[in-house]
Amino acid sequence: TVYNRGFWDGYYLGQELGEWSDVHGSKATTRKKYIGKGVHYYPKSGIAEFKLETHSLKVGDKILITGPTTGVIETEV
């Protein structure tokens, strides 16, 4: 037996999913690029070691560090 529940418009909390934003696509204002991963964290000194896999960094660059235990940290080089 096959059940067809019909077309779903994507309602969530009483609004169609397309109504959550007034523009199509993403409203992000900054572009994010993967540049590397954390290798080691030294908790006593609060210093982290990273391995850059792509691109390079210079003083003044903003970086976003994310992780399952870190959360989200935005900082500047």
C-alpha positions, 0 to 999 in steps of 0.5 A, spaced: 500 500 500 502 506 498 500 513 501 500 519 498 500 525 503 500 530 498 504 536 497 507 540 503 508 547 502 513 547 508 509 551 513 513 552 520 510 556 526 504 558 521 508 561 516 511 558 509 518 557 509 519 562 504 516 568 508 522 568 513 526 572 509 524 578 505 530 576 499 531 570 496 537 566 498 542 568 503 542 575 507 549 573 509 554 580 509 561 576 510 564 571 506 567 565 510 572 560 507 575 554 510 583 555 512 585 550 516 583 546 523 585 546 530 591 542 532 592 543 539 589 547 545 593 549 551 588 550 557 593 553 562 596 559 557 589 559 553 593 558 546 591 554 540 595 551 535 592 551 528 594 548 521 593 552 515 591 548 509 589 553 504 590 561 504 594 565 508 593 570 514 596 577 515 595 582 521 588 585 521 585 579 518 578 577 522 577 569 523 572 565 526 573 559 530 568 554 530 567 547 534 563 542 538 566 544 544 568 551 542 562 554 540 563 560 535 569 565 537 570 571 532 577 574 533 582 578 529 589 576 527 
